[in-house]
């Protein structure tokens, strides 16, 4: 069994997936499987993926008959993998070929680190640099409470979930859920199980384009198409669901009771800051709206 699983949740990405796969298959560290889950694409994604699978034995391609949404496909492709270290890799982004080698070496050396990721460079549809982005998520405190709080305080764009992660720790979480910003909630939960290590090099190239899930976070239909296509899942009460999931994560985690109580207080304080949004969601739910 390969030590590393690279999981690619793909959907209608024919314009970008070849560059993404080339950057992954060209990694200087080669002991990996690359598993693609095609979320019922309607463009040329399938043909491209099958071509890669035919010429490289490390590539396994699966095509779903139905679109289960972006988060659902992240969870599904994770279930198809077995590597000790896991990496989700979005099909429109690309990577420096040294990423895996540097990340595997770090996780091998530091048993207290559960997630390793590099600095992020934002690029346009043509792959040209927009700007260098600072995630500020080098979370190496020994305190789970400090790591959890620092993550919620500092996170902006969610990039770190695409780093290299210990699968054993991931299996203790709910992975990525169906509510908005669930990738951030996953990272918050992961921070309770170990440290995050930032490689201080620009090795990840995140592409911004009109079809990406993060392109317009205020467009409800754009977000619904990503999280709950075809009305297959409830799409609403996102703030309430955030606090429910984060609270459950805190009380499930193997941390001291004092840490759990402190984090519960922190979440209650944050909920007070969000009280207007929580109230609006309750009124919308009572009125039958999502």
GUTIRO-92625 format. One record per residue (C-alpha): x, y, z. Coordinates in nm, 2 decimals, always signed. Example, Ala and Ser with C-alpha at 12.3 -4.5 7.8 and 13.67 -1.06 7.14 Angstrom:
GUTIRO-92625
+1.23, -0.45, +0.78 $
+1.37, -0.11, +0.71 $
END
This chain:
GUTIRO-92625
+0.00, +0.00, +0.00 $
+0.14, +0.35, -0.09 $
+0.23, +0.57, +0.21 $
+0.04, +0.87, +0.06 $
-0.30, +0.90, -0.09 $
-0.37, +1.19, -0.32 $
-0.75, +1.23, -0.35 $
-0.88, +1.45, -0.63 $
-1.25, +1.54, -0.61 $
-1.33, +1.66, -0.96 $
-1.63, +1.82, -1.14 $
-1.64, +1.99, -1.48 $
-1.28, +2.09, -1.47 $
-1.16, +2.00, -1.82 $
-0.98, +2.34, -1.86 $
-0.76, +2.29, -1.56 $
-0.73, +1.92, -1.45 $
-0.45, +1.82, -1.68 $
-0.22, +2.08, -1.53 $
-0.33, +1.98, -1.18 $
-0.26, +1.61, -1.25 $
+0.07, +1.68, -1.41 $
+0.19, +1.87, -1.11 $
+0.09, +1.58, -0.88 $
+0.23, +1.30, -1.09 $
+0.55, +1.49, -1.13 $
+0.62, +1.50, -0.76 $
+0.98, +1.42, -0.66 $
+0.83, +1.18, -0.39 $
+0.67, +0.90, -0.58 $
+0.52, +0.65, -0.32 $
+0.16, +0.75, -0.36 $
-0.17, +0.66, -0.52 $
-0.38, +0.92, -0.70 $
-0.75, +0.86, -0.67 $
-0.99, +1.07, -0.88 $
-1.37, +1.09, -0.80 $
-1.55, +1.25, -1.09 $
-1.87, +1.40, -0.95 $
-2.09, +1.32, -1.26 $
-1.91, +1.58, -1.48 $
-2.09, +1.68, -1.80 $
-1.78, +1.82, -1.98 $
-1.46, +1.65, -2.10 $
-1.33, +1.57, -1.75 $
-1.40, +1.20, -1.78 $
-1.20, +1.16, -2.10 $
-0.90, +1.34, -1.96 $
-0.90, +1.14, -1.64 $
-0.93, +0.81, -1.81 $
-0.64, +0.90, -2.03 $
-0.42, +0.96, -1.73 $
-0.54, +0.64, -1.56 $
-0.45, +0.44, -1.87 $
-0.09, +0.56, -1.88 $
+0.00, +0.57, -1.51 $
-0.07, +0.28, -1.28 $
-0.07, +0.51, -0.97 $
-0.39, +0.67, -1.10 $
-0.74, +0.52, -1.02 $
-1.05, +0.69, -1.17 $
-1.40, +0.66, -1.04 $
-1.70, +0.82, -1.19 $
-2.02, +0.88, -0.99 $
-2.36, +0.85, -1.16 $
-2.49, +1.14, -0.95 $
-2.36, +1.47, -0.83 $
-2.33, +1.46, -0.45 $
-2.20, +1.81, -0.41 $
-1.84, +1.93, -0.34 $
-1.82, +1.83, +0.03 $
-1.99, +1.49, -0.04 $
-1.73, +1.42, -0.31 $
-1.44, +1.51, -0.07 $
-1.58, +1.26, +0.18 $
-1.64, +1.00, -0.09 $
-1.29, +1.01, -0.24 $
-1.14, +0.99, +0.11 $
-1.33, +0.66, +0.15 $
-1.16, +0.52, -0.16 $
-0.81, +0.59, -0.02 $
-0.59, +0.40, +0.22 $
-0.26, +0.58, +0.26 $
-0.10, +0.66, +0.60 $
-0.09, +1.03, +0.49 $
-0.38, +1.18, +0.30 $
-0.39, +1.48, +0.06 $
-0.70, +1.62, -0.09 $
-0.62, +1.81, -0.41 $
-0.87, +2.02, -0.60 $
-0.88, +1.97, -0.97 $
-0.83, +2.33, -1.07 $
-0.52, +2.41, -0.86 $
-0.16, +2.29, -0.90 $
+0.15, +2.23, -0.69 $
+0.52, +2.26, -0.69 $
+0.68, +1.92, -0.75 $
+0.87, +1.93, -0.42 $
+0.56, +1.96, -0.20 $
+0.51, +1.59, -0.11 $
+0.88, +1.52, -0.04 $
+0.90, +1.81, +0.20 $
+0.57, +1.73, +0.37 $
+0.63, +1.36, +0.41 $
+0.97, +1.43, +0.56 $
+0.82, +1.67, +0.81 $
+0.54, +1.43, +0.92 $
+0.79, +1.15, +0.95 $
+1.01, +1.36, +1.18 $
+0.73, +1.52, +1.39 $
+0.48, +1.28, +1.54 $
+0.30, +1.58, +1.71 $
+0.21, +1.74, +1.38 $
-0.11, +1.62, +1.21 $
-0.11, +1.85, +0.91 $
+0.16, +2.00, +0.70 $
+0.10, +2.26, +0.43 $
+0.29, +2.52, +0.23 $
+0.24, +2.89, +0.15 $
-0.02, +2.98, -0.11 $
+0.01, +3.18, -0.43 $
-0.32, +3.29, -0.58 $
-0.33, +3.27, -0.96 $
-0.58, +3.36, -1.23 $
-0.74, +3.13, -1.48 $
-0.43, +3.13, -1.69 $
-0.20, +3.05, -1.40 $
-0.06, +3.40, -1.37 $
+0.02, +3.53, -1.02 $
-0.25, +3.75, -0.85 $
-0.08, +3.77, -0.51 $
+0.10, +3.58, -0.25 $
-0.13, +3.49, +0.04 $
-0.04, +3.45, +0.41 $
-0.25, +3.19, +0.59 $
-0.10, +3.25, +0.93 $
-0.18, +2.90, +1.05 $
+0.16, +2.78, +1.18 $
-0.02, +2.62, +1.48 $
+0.25, +2.47, +1.70 $
+0.13, +2.55, +2.05 $
+0.11, +2.25, +2.28 $
-0.23, +2.37, +2.39 $
-0.53, +2.23, +2.18 $
-0.73, +2.52, +2.31 $
-0.48, +2.77, +2.18 $
-0.45, +2.60, +1.84 $
-0.83, +2.59, +1.80 $
-0.88, +2.95, +1.90 $
-0.59, +3.07, +1.68 $
-0.73, +2.89, +1.38 $
-1.08, +3.04, +1.41 $
-0.93, +3.38, +1.47 $
-0.68, +3.39, +1.19 $
-0.82, +3.18, +0.91 $
-0.93, +3.36, +0.59 $
-0.91, +3.16, +0.27 $
-0.92, +2.79, +0.35 $
-0.60, +2.64, +0.20 $
-0.46, +2.42, +0.47 $
-0.71, +2.14, +0.43 $
-0.53, +2.06, +0.10 $
-0.20, +1.99, +0.28 $
-0.07, +1.65, +0.38 $
-0.26, +1.51, +0.68 $
-0.24, +1.20, +0.90 $
-0.52, +0.97, +0.80 $
-0.55, +0.83, +1.15 $
-0.64, +1.17, +1.28 $
-0.88, +1.25, +1.00 $
-1.08, +0.93, +1.08 $
-1.15, +1.08, +1.43 $
-1.33, +1.38, +1.27 $
-1.65, +1.43, +1.08 $
-1.44, +1.54, +0.78 $
-1.60, +1.81, +0.56 $
-1.97, +1.87, +0.62 $
-2.25, +2.00, +0.41 $
-2.27, +2.34, +0.57 $
-2.10, +2.65, +0.43 $
-1.73, +2.69, +0.55 $
-1.72, +2.33, +0.65 $
-1.36, +2.30, +0.54 $
-1.28, +2.56, +0.81 $
-1.47, +2.36, +1.06 $
-1.28, +2.05, +0.96 $
-0.95, +2.23, +1.02 $
-1.07, +2.35, +1.36 $
-1.15, +2.00, +1.46 $
-0.81, +1.87, +1.33 $
-0.63, +2.13, +1.54 $
-0.76, +1.95, +1.85 $
-0.57, +1.64, +1.75 $
-0.23, +1.79, +1.68 $
-0.02, +2.07, +1.54 $
-0.02, +2.24, +1.20 $
+0.32, +2.30, +1.03 $
+0.36, +2.57, +0.77 $
+0.63, +2.50, +0.51 $
+0.77, +2.86, +0.44 $
+0.78, +2.82, +0.07 $
+0.53, +2.90, -0.21 $
+0.44, +2.55, -0.32 $
+0.06, +2.57, -0.37 $
-0.10, +2.76, -0.65 $
-0.47, +2.83, -0.59 $
-0.66, +2.92, -0.91 $
-0.94, +3.18, -0.90 $
-1.20, +3.15, -1.17 $
-1.58, +3.19, -1.20 $
-1.66, +2.83, -1.15 $
-1.47, +2.78, -0.83 $
-1.67, +2.74, -0.51 $
-1.50, +3.03, -0.35 $
-1.56, +3.27, -0.64 $
-1.87, +3.44, -0.50 $
-1.96, +3.34, -0.15 $
-2.25, +3.58, -0.13 $
-2.43, +3.42, -0.43 $
-2.67, +3.17, -0.26 $
-2.74, +2.98, -0.58 $
-2.37, +2.95, -0.66 $
-2.31, +2.81, -0.32 $
-2.61, +2.59, -0.33 $
-2.49, +2.43, -0.65 $
-2.16, +2.34, -0.48 $
-2.29, +2.23, -0.14 $
-2.64, +2.09, -0.22 $
-2.69, +2.04, -0.60 $
-3.04, +1.95, -0.71 $
-3.18, +2.02, -0.37 $
-3.05, +1.68, -0.25 $
-2.96, +1.82, +0.10 $
-3.09, +2.09, +0.33 $
-2.92, +2.42, +0.26 $
-2.96, +2.66, +0.55 $
-2.90, +2.74, +0.92 $
-2.52, +2.75, +0.85 $
-2.43, +2.95, +1.15 $
-2.62, +2.73, +1.38 $
-2.47, +2.42, +1.23 $
-2.12, +2.57, +1.26 $
-2.16, +2.60, +1.64 $
-2.33, +2.27, +1.68 $
-2.05, +2.09, +1.49 $
-1.77, +2.28, +1.66 $
-1.92, +2.21, +2.00 $
-1.95, +1.84, +1.93 $
-1.59, +1.84, +1.81 $
-1.46, +1.99, +2.13 $
-1.64, +1.75, +2.36 $
-1.54, +1.45, +2.15 $
-1.17, +1.54, +2.13 $
-0.92, +1.36, +2.36 $
-0.83, +1.68, +2.55 $
-0.85, +1.78, +2.92 $
-1.18, +1.87, +3.07 $
-1.05, +2.22, +3.15 $
-0.96, +2.27, +2.78 $
-1.31, +2.16, +2.68 $
-1.47, +2.40, +2.92 $
-1.25, +2.68, +2.81 $
-1.33, +2.62, +2.44 $
-1.70, +2.59, +2.52 $
-1.68, +2.94, +2.67 $
-1.49, +3.06, +2.37 $
-1.76, +2.93, +2.13 $
-2.03, +3.09, +2.34 $
-1.86, +3.42, +2.32 $
-1.83, +3.39, +1.94 $
-2.20, +3.29, +1.92 $
-2.28, +3.61, +2.11 $
-2.09, +3.81, +1.84 $
-2.30, +3.62, +1.58 $
-2.63, +3.66, +1.76 $
-2.79, +3.87, +1.49 $
-2.71, +3.61, +1.22 $
-2.83, +3.33, +1.45 $
-3.16, +3.51, +1.50 $
-3.20, +3.58, +1.13 $
-3.15, +3.21, +1.05 $
-3.41, +3.11, +1.31 $
-3.67, +3.35, +1.16 $
-3.59, +3.23, +0.81 $
-3.63, +2.87, +0.92 $
-3.96, +2.95, +1.09 $
-4.08, +3.11, +0.77 $
-3.99, +2.80, +0.58 $
-3.70, +2.96, +0.39 $
-3.35, +2.82, +0.35 $
END
